[in-house]
Amino acid sequence: MTERTVRIEVLRYRPETDERPEWQGYDVPCREDWVVLDALNYIKDHLDGTLSYRWSCHMAVCGSCGLMVEGEPKLGCKTFLRDYGERVRVEPLENLAIERDLIVDMSDFGDKLAAVQPYLMPRGTPPDGETYRQTPAQLDRFRQYSMCINCLLCYAACPQVGLNPGYIGPAALALAHRYDLDSRDAGHDRRAEVTASEQGVWECTFVGECSEVCPKSVDPAGAIQQMKLACSLDYVLHPLRKGEAS
Protein backbone atom coordinates (compact mmCIF):
# COMPACT_ATOMS: atom_id res chain seq x y z
CA MET A 1 0.00 0.00 0.00
CA THR A 2 1.10 3.55 -0.64
CA GLU A 3 2.24 5.64 2.29
CA ARG A 4 2.28 9.33 3.06
CA THR A 5 3.91 11.11 5.95
CA VAL A 6 1.53 12.76 8.38
CA ARG A 7 2.57 15.07 11.18
CA ILE A 8 0.75 13.84 14.30
CA GLU A 9 0.72 16.53 16.97
CA VAL A 10 -0.13 15.12 20.39
CA LEU A 11 -0.96 17.12 23.50
CA ARG A 12 1.47 15.65 26.04
CA TYR A 13 1.19 15.91 29.80
CA ARG A 14 3.48 14.16 32.29
CA PRO A 15 2.40 15.29 35.76
CA GLU A 16 5.73 14.52 37.40
CA THR A 17 7.60 16.95 35.11
CA ASP A 18 5.13 19.20 33.27
CA GLU A 19 3.42 22.24 34.72
CA ARG A 20 0.92 22.24 31.85
CA PRO A 21 0.17 20.17 28.73
CA GLU A 22 2.34 20.90 25.68
CA TRP A 23 2.21 19.88 22.03
CA GLN A 24 4.71 17.41 20.65
CA GLY A 25 4.93 16.46 16.98
CA TYR A 26 5.79 13.14 15.30
CA ASP A 27 6.23 12.40 11.60
CA VAL A 28 4.45 9.13 10.91
CA PRO A 29 4.47 7.14 7.64
CA CYS A 30 0.80 6.28 7.29
CA ARG A 31 -0.90 3.78 5.02
CA GLU A 32 -4.15 4.63 3.26
CA ASP A 33 -6.21 2.40 5.57
CA TRP A 34 -4.75 3.70 8.83
CA VAL A 35 -6.84 5.23 11.57
CA VAL A 36 -5.60 7.61 14.29
CA LEU A 37 -5.05 4.70 16.66
CA ASP A 38 -2.68 3.06 14.16
CA ALA A 39 -0.60 6.24 14.11
CA LEU A 40 -0.48 6.37 17.90
CA ASN A 41 0.60 2.75 18.03
CA TYR A 42 3.34 3.48 15.50
CA ILE A 43 4.59 6.37 17.64
CA LYS A 44 4.52 4.17 20.74
CA ASP A 45 6.34 1.29 19.04
CA HIS A 46 8.89 3.17 16.93
CA LEU A 47 9.28 6.81 17.97
CA ASP A 48 8.38 7.43 21.62
CA GLY A 49 7.61 4.65 24.07
CA THR A 50 6.60 7.15 26.75
CA LEU A 51 3.38 8.17 24.97
CA SER A 52 0.33 7.20 27.07
CA TYR A 53 -3.18 6.53 25.77
CA ARG A 54 -5.95 3.97 26.14
CA TRP A 55 -7.05 1.35 23.64
CA SER A 56 -8.12 -2.27 23.58
CA CYS A 57 -10.33 -3.79 20.87
CA HIS A 58 -9.57 -1.70 17.75
CA MET A 59 -13.15 -2.51 16.71
CA ALA A 60 -15.27 0.36 18.12
CA VAL A 61 -16.62 -1.94 20.82
CA CYS A 62 -14.70 -1.20 24.02
CA GLY A 63 -14.89 2.62 23.91
CA SER A 64 -11.36 2.99 25.29
CA CYS A 65 -9.80 5.14 22.58
CA GLY A 66 -11.93 8.27 22.82
CA LEU A 67 -9.91 11.35 21.80
CA MET A 68 -10.23 14.85 20.45
CA VAL A 69 -9.12 14.78 16.81
CA GLU A 70 -8.82 18.23 15.29
CA GLY A 71 -11.08 19.53 18.03
CA GLU A 72 -13.84 16.92 17.62
CA PRO A 73 -14.59 13.94 19.91
CA LYS A 74 -13.76 10.76 18.01
CA LEU A 75 -12.89 7.12 18.52
CA GLY A 76 -9.26 6.66 17.52
CA CYS A 77 -10.08 3.29 15.96
CA LYS A 78 -12.80 4.70 13.68
CA THR A 79 -11.16 7.94 12.55
CA PHE A 80 -9.30 7.53 9.25
CA LEU A 81 -6.24 9.68 8.68
CA ARG A 82 -7.09 9.88 4.98
CA ASP A 83 -9.93 12.22 5.92
CA TYR A 84 -7.45 14.82 7.19
CA GLY A 85 -4.52 16.79 5.81
CA GLU A 86 -0.79 16.54 6.39
CA ARG A 87 -1.10 17.59 10.05
CA VAL A 88 -3.48 16.05 12.59
CA ARG A 89 -3.84 17.27 16.16
CA VAL A 90 -4.79 14.75 18.82
CA GLU A 91 -5.60 15.63 22.44
CA PRO A 92 -7.48 14.16 25.40
CA LEU A 93 -11.25 14.41 25.64
CA GLU A 94 -12.53 17.81 26.69
CA ASN A 95 -14.45 18.41 29.93
CA LEU A 96 -12.52 15.63 31.70
CA ALA A 97 -9.41 15.96 33.87
CA ILE A 98 -6.16 14.86 32.22
CA GLU A 99 -4.21 12.17 34.05
CA ARG A 100 -1.37 11.72 31.56
CA ASP A 101 -1.03 12.57 27.87
CA LEU A 102 -4.23 11.32 26.20
CA ILE A 103 -5.59 9.56 29.29
CA VAL A 104 -8.44 11.22 31.18
CA ASP A 105 -9.79 10.56 34.65
CA MET A 106 -13.02 8.56 34.36
CA SER A 107 -13.74 8.20 38.07
CA ASP A 108 -16.26 11.06 38.16
CA PHE A 109 -18.20 9.45 35.33
CA GLY A 110 -18.09 6.14 37.19
CA ASP A 111 -19.66 7.78 40.24
CA LYS A 112 -22.40 9.38 38.14
CA LEU A 113 -23.10 6.13 36.35
CA ALA A 114 -23.44 4.30 39.66
CA ALA A 115 -25.75 7.04 40.98
CA VAL A 116 -28.42 6.36 38.33
CA GLN A 117 -28.50 2.65 39.31
CA PRO A 118 -28.14 1.27 35.76
CA TYR A 119 -29.32 -2.24 36.42
CA LEU A 120 -32.55 -4.18 36.45
CA MET A 121 -34.71 -3.90 39.56
CA PRO A 122 -37.24 -6.70 39.07
CA ARG A 123 -40.89 -5.84 39.58
CA GLY A 124 -41.47 -9.07 41.44
CA THR A 125 -40.64 -12.75 41.48
CA PRO A 126 -42.17 -14.70 38.60
CA PRO A 127 -44.02 -17.94 39.37
CA ASP A 128 -41.90 -21.03 39.87
CA GLY A 129 -40.43 -22.33 36.68
CA GLU A 130 -41.24 -19.18 34.72
CA THR A 131 -39.30 -16.13 33.60
CA TYR A 132 -40.31 -12.67 32.54
CA ARG A 133 -40.59 -12.61 28.79
CA GLN A 134 -40.46 -9.67 26.42
CA THR A 135 -41.98 -9.19 23.02
CA PRO A 136 -39.86 -7.81 20.17
CA ALA A 137 -41.77 -4.54 20.53
CA GLN A 138 -40.89 -4.29 24.23
CA LEU A 139 -37.23 -4.93 23.43
CA ASP A 140 -37.26 -2.29 20.70
CA ARG A 141 -38.32 0.35 23.24
CA PHE A 142 -34.94 0.30 24.99
CA ARG A 143 -32.52 -1.57 22.75
CA GLN A 144 -31.06 1.57 21.19
CA TYR A 145 -30.13 2.97 24.61
CA SER A 146 -28.37 -0.23 25.62
CA MET A 147 -25.72 0.17 22.90
CA CYS A 148 -23.60 2.71 24.83
CA ILE A 149 -19.90 1.72 25.11
CA ASN A 150 -19.00 4.38 27.71
CA CYS A 151 -16.52 6.07 25.37
CA LEU A 152 -17.43 9.49 26.87
CA LEU A 153 -17.42 11.27 23.51
CA CYS A 154 -20.79 12.70 24.51
CA TYR A 155 -19.31 14.18 27.70
CA ALA A 156 -16.58 15.87 25.66
CA ALA A 157 -19.18 17.32 23.27
CA CYS A 158 -21.74 18.44 25.87
CA PRO A 159 -21.49 22.15 26.80
CA GLN A 160 -23.42 21.54 30.01
CA VAL A 161 -20.85 19.00 31.21
CA GLY A 162 -18.21 21.68 30.71
CA LEU A 163 -20.22 24.37 32.50
CA ASN A 164 -21.63 22.28 35.35
CA PRO A 165 -19.34 19.59 36.78
CA GLY A 166 -22.22 18.17 38.83
CA TYR A 167 -24.38 17.40 35.79
CA ILE A 168 -25.02 13.65 35.54
CA GLY A 169 -24.40 13.78 31.81
CA PRO A 170 -25.76 12.18 28.64
CA ALA A 171 -24.37 8.64 28.76
CA ALA A 172 -25.44 7.94 32.34
CA LEU A 173 -28.90 9.42 31.78
CA ALA A 174 -29.43 7.48 28.57
CA LEU A 175 -28.55 4.24 30.33
CA ALA A 176 -30.95 5.06 33.16
CA HIS A 177 -33.62 5.59 30.51
CA ARG A 178 -32.82 2.17 29.05
CA TYR A 179 -33.83 0.51 32.32
CA ASP A 180 -36.82 2.79 32.89
CA LEU A 181 -38.21 1.55 29.56
CA ASP A 182 -37.63 -2.12 30.36
CA SER A 183 -40.94 -3.91 30.95
CA ARG A 184 -39.31 -6.10 33.61
CA ASP A 185 -38.05 -3.17 35.71
CA ALA A 186 -39.58 -1.40 38.71
CA GLY A 187 -36.77 1.01 39.56
CA HIS A 188 -38.02 4.19 37.89
CA ASP A 189 -38.90 6.02 41.12
CA ARG A 190 -35.55 5.19 42.72
CA ARG A 191 -33.63 6.41 39.67
CA ALA A 192 -35.75 9.55 39.46
CA GLU A 193 -34.26 10.74 42.75
CA VAL A 194 -31.12 11.40 40.68
CA THR A 195 -32.28 11.68 37.08
CA ALA A 196 -35.04 14.21 37.90
CA SER A 197 -32.90 16.20 40.34
CA GLU A 198 -31.32 19.60 39.67
CA GLN A 199 -28.24 17.83 38.29
CA GLY A 200 -30.29 15.47 36.14
CA VAL A 201 -32.26 15.83 32.93
CA TRP A 202 -33.28 19.44 33.54
CA GLU A 203 -29.68 20.60 33.12
CA CYS A 204 -29.79 19.50 29.48
CA THR A 205 -30.42 22.39 27.07
CA PHE A 206 -30.90 20.06 24.09
CA VAL A 207 -27.93 21.22 22.04
CA GLY A 208 -27.82 17.70 20.63
CA GLU A 209 -24.05 17.39 20.16
CA CYS A 210 -23.99 14.29 22.36
CA SER A 211 -26.07 12.42 19.79
CA GLU A 212 -24.07 13.82 16.88
CA VAL A 213 -20.77 12.39 18.16
CA CYS A 214 -22.09 9.06 19.46
CA PRO A 215 -20.37 6.25 17.51
CA LYS A 216 -23.19 3.81 18.31
CA SER A 217 -26.19 6.04 17.46
CA VAL A 218 -27.51 5.79 21.00
CA ASP A 219 -29.11 9.26 20.77
CA PRO A 220 -28.69 10.35 24.41
CA ALA A 221 -30.23 13.73 23.59
CA GLY A 222 -33.44 12.03 22.53
CA ALA A 223 -33.41 9.83 25.62
CA ILE A 224 -33.08 12.86 27.89
CA GLN A 225 -36.00 14.66 26.23
CA GLN A 226 -38.15 11.55 26.70
CA MET A 227 -37.13 11.49 30.36
CA LYS A 228 -38.15 15.14 30.75
CA LEU A 229 -41.60 14.28 29.43
CA ALA A 230 -41.85 11.30 31.78
CA CYS A 231 -40.79 13.46 34.74
CA SER A 232 -43.41 16.07 33.86
CA LEU A 233 -46.13 13.44 33.66
CA ASP A 234 -45.02 11.99 36.99
CA TYR A 235 -45.25 15.45 38.57
CA VAL A 236 -48.80 15.93 37.29
CA LEU A 237 -50.08 12.42 37.89
CA HIS A 238 -48.45 11.69 41.24
CA PRO A 239 -51.04 13.62 43.32
CA LEU A 240 -53.83 11.90 41.37
CA ARG A 241 -52.35 8.48 42.03
CA LYS A 242 -51.89 9.36 45.68
CA GLY A 243 -55.57 10.33 45.86
CA GLU A 244 -56.64 7.08 44.22
CA ALA A 245 -54.58 5.12 46.73
CA SER A 246 -56.22 6.86 49.67
C-alpha positions as CSV (number, residue, x, y, z in Angstrom):
1,M,0.0,0.0,0.0
2,T,1.1,3.5,-0.6
3,E,2.2,5.6,2.3
4,R,2.3,9.3,3.1
5,T,3.9,11.1,6.0
6,V,1.5,12.8,8.4
7,R,2.6,15.1,11.2
8,I,0.8,13.8,14.3
9,E,0.7,16.5,17.0
10,V,-0.1,15.1,20.4
11,L,-1.0,17.1,23.5
12,R,1.5,15.6,26.0
13,Y,1.2,15.9,29.8
14,R,3.5,14.2,32.3
15,P,2.4,15.3,35.8
16,E,5.7,14.5,37.4
17,T,7.6,17.0,35.1
18,D,5.1,19.2,33.3
19,E,3.4,22.2,34.7
20,R,0.9,22.2,31.9
21,P,0.2,20.2,28.7
22,E,2.3,20.9,25.7
23,W,2.2,19.9,22.0
24,Q,4.7,17.4,20.7
25,G,4.9,16.5,17.0
26,Y,5.8,13.1,15.3
27,D,6.2,12.4,11.6
28,V,4.5,9.1,10.9
29,P,4.5,7.1,7.6
30,C,0.8,6.3,7.3
31,R,-0.9,3.8,5.0
32,E,-4.2,4.6,3.3
33,D,-6.2,2.4,5.6
34,W,-4.7,3.7,8.8
35,V,-6.8,5.2,11.6
36,V,-5.6,7.6,14.3
37,L,-5.1,4.7,16.7
38,D,-2.7,3.1,14.2
39,A,-0.6,6.2,14.1
40,L,-0.5,6.4,17.9
41,N,0.6,2.7,18.0
42,Y,3.3,3.5,15.5
43,I,4.6,6.4,17.6
44,K,4.5,4.2,20.7
45,D,6.3,1.3,19.0
46,H,8.9,3.2,16.9
47,L,9.3,6.8,18.0
48,D,8.4,7.4,21.6
49,G,7.6,4.7,24.1
50,T,6.6,7.2,26.7
51,L,3.4,8.2,25.0
52,S,0.3,7.2,27.1
53,Y,-3.2,6.5,25.8
54,R,-6.0,4.0,26.1
55,W,-7.0,1.3,23.6
56,S,-8.1,-2.3,23.6
57,C,-10.3,-3.8,20.9
58,H,-9.6,-1.7,17.8
59,M,-13.2,-2.5,16.7
60,A,-15.3,0.4,18.1
61,V,-16.6,-1.9,20.8
62,C,-14.7,-1.2,24.0
63,G,-14.9,2.6,23.9
64,S,-11.4,3.0,25.3
65,C,-9.8,5.1,22.6
66,G,-11.9,8.3,22.8
67,L,-9.9,11.4,21.8
68,M,-10.2,14.9,20.4
69,V,-9.1,14.8,16.8
70,E,-8.8,18.2,15.3
71,G,-11.1,19.5,18.0
72,E,-13.8,16.9,17.6
73,P,-14.6,13.9,19.9
74,K,-13.8,10.8,18.0
75,L,-12.9,7.1,18.5
76,G,-9.3,6.7,17.5
77,C,-10.1,3.3,16.0
78,K,-12.8,4.7,13.7
79,T,-11.2,7.9,12.6
80,F,-9.3,7.5,9.3
81,L,-6.2,9.7,8.7
82,R,-7.1,9.9,5.0
83,D,-9.9,12.2,5.9
84,Y,-7.4,14.8,7.2
85,G,-4.5,16.8,5.8
86,E,-0.8,16.5,6.4
87,R,-1.1,17.6,10.1
88,V,-3.5,16.1,12.6
89,R,-3.8,17.3,16.2
90,V,-4.8,14.7,18.8
91,E,-5.6,15.6,22.4
92,P,-7.5,14.2,25.4
93,L,-11.3,14.4,25.6
94,E,-12.5,17.8,26.7
95,N,-14.5,18.4,29.9
96,L,-12.5,15.6,31.7
97,A,-9.4,16.0,33.9
98,I,-6.2,14.9,32.2
99,E,-4.2,12.2,34.1
100,R,-1.4,11.7,31.6
101,D,-1.0,12.6,27.9
102,L,-4.2,11.3,26.2
103,I,-5.6,9.6,29.3
104,V,-8.4,11.2,31.2
105,D,-9.8,10.6,34.7
106,M,-13.0,8.6,34.4
107,S,-13.7,8.2,38.1
108,D,-16.3,11.1,38.2
109,F,-18.2,9.4,35.3
110,G,-18.1,6.1,37.2
111,D,-19.7,7.8,40.2
112,K,-22.4,9.4,38.1
113,L,-23.1,6.1,36.4
114,A,-23.4,4.3,39.7
115,A,-25.7,7.0,41.0
116,V,-28.4,6.4,38.3
117,Q,-28.5,2.7,39.3
118,P,-28.1,1.3,35.8
119,Y,-29.3,-2.2,36.4
120,L,-32.5,-4.2,36.4
121,M,-34.7,-3.9,39.6
122,P,-37.2,-6.7,39.1
123,R,-40.9,-5.8,39.6
124,G,-41.5,-9.1,41.4
125,T,-40.6,-12.7,41.5
126,P,-42.2,-14.7,38.6
127,P,-44.0,-17.9,39.4
128,D,-41.9,-21.0,39.9
129,G,-40.4,-22.3,36.7
130,E,-41.2,-19.2,34.7
131,T,-39.3,-16.1,33.6
132,Y,-40.3,-12.7,32.5
133,R,-40.6,-12.6,28.8
134,Q,-40.5,-9.7,26.4
135,T,-42.0,-9.2,23.0
136,P,-39.9,-7.8,20.2
137,A,-41.8,-4.5,20.5
138,Q,-40.9,-4.3,24.2
139,L,-37.2,-4.9,23.4
140,D,-37.3,-2.3,20.7
141,R,-38.3,0.3,23.2
142,F,-34.9,0.3,25.0
143,R,-32.5,-1.6,22.8
144,Q,-31.1,1.6,21.2
145,Y,-30.1,3.0,24.6
146,S,-28.4,-0.2,25.6
147,M,-25.7,0.2,22.9
148,C,-23.6,2.7,24.8
149,I,-19.9,1.7,25.1
150,N,-19.0,4.4,27.7
151,C,-16.5,6.1,25.4
152,L,-17.4,9.5,26.9
153,L,-17.4,11.3,23.5
154,C,-20.8,12.7,24.5
155,Y,-19.3,14.2,27.7
156,A,-16.6,15.9,25.7
157,A,-19.2,17.3,23.3
158,C,-21.7,18.4,25.9
159,P,-21.5,22.1,26.8
160,Q,-23.4,21.5,30.0
161,V,-20.9,19.0,31.2
162,G,-18.2,21.7,30.7
163,L,-20.2,24.4,32.5
164,N,-21.6,22.3,35.4
165,P,-19.3,19.6,36.8
166,G,-22.2,18.2,38.8
167,Y,-24.4,17.4,35.8
168,I,-25.0,13.7,35.5
169,G,-24.4,13.8,31.8
170,P,-25.8,12.2,28.6
171,A,-24.4,8.6,28.8
172,A,-25.4,7.9,32.3
173,L,-28.9,9.4,31.8
174,A,-29.4,7.5,28.6
175,L,-28.5,4.2,30.3
176,A,-30.9,5.1,33.2
177,H,-33.6,5.6,30.5
178,R,-32.8,2.2,29.1
179,Y,-33.8,0.5,32.3
180,D,-36.8,2.8,32.9
181,L,-38.2,1.6,29.6
182,D,-37.6,-2.1,30.4
183,S,-40.9,-3.9,30.9
184,R,-39.3,-6.1,33.6
185,D,-38.0,-3.2,35.7
186,A,-39.6,-1.4,38.7
187,G,-36.8,1.0,39.6
188,H,-38.0,4.2,37.9
189,D,-38.9,6.0,41.1
190,R,-35.5,5.2,42.7
191,R,-33.6,6.4,39.7
192,A,-35.8,9.5,39.5
193,E,-34.3,10.7,42.8
194,V,-31.1,11.4,40.7
195,T,-32.3,11.7,37.1
196,A,-35.0,14.2,37.9
197,S,-32.9,16.2,40.3
198,E,-31.3,19.6,39.7
199,Q,-28.2,17.8,38.3
200,G,-30.3,15.5,36.1
201,V,-32.3,15.8,32.9
202,W,-33.3,19.4,33.5
203,E,-29.7,20.6,33.1
204,C,-29.8,19.5,29.5
205,T,-30.4,22.4,27.1
206,F,-30.9,20.1,24.1
207,V,-27.9,21.2,22.0
208,G,-27.8,17.7,20.6
209,E,-24.1,17.4,20.2
210,C,-24.0,14.3,22.4
211,S,-26.1,12.4,19.8
212,E,-24.1,13.8,16.9
213,V,-20.8,12.4,18.2
214,C,-22.1,9.1,19.5
215,P,-20.4,6.3,17.5
216,K,-23.2,3.8,18.3
217,S,-26.2,6.0,17.5
218,V,-27.5,5.8,21.0
219,D,-29.1,9.3,20.8
220,P,-28.7,10.3,24.4
221,A,-30.2,13.7,23.6
222,G,-33.4,12.0,22.5
223,A,-33.4,9.8,25.6
224,I,-33.1,12.9,27.9
225,Q,-36.0,14.7,26.2
226,Q,-38.1,11.6,26.7
227,M,-37.1,11.5,30.4
228,K,-38.1,15.1,30.8
229,L,-41.6,14.3,29.4
230,A,-41.9,11.3,31.8
231,C,-40.8,13.5,34.7
232,S,-43.4,16.1,33.9
233,L,-46.1,13.4,33.7
234,D,-45.0,12.0,37.0
235,Y,-45.3,15.4,38.6
236,V,-48.8,15.9,37.3
237,L,-50.1,12.4,37.9
238,H,-48.5,11.7,41.2
239,P,-51.0,13.6,43.3
240,L,-53.8,11.9,41.4
241,R,-52.3,8.5,42.0
242,K,-51.9,9.4,45.7
243,G,-55.6,10.3,45.9
244,E,-56.6,7.1,44.2
245,A,-54.6,5.1,46.7
246,S,-56.2,6.9,49.7
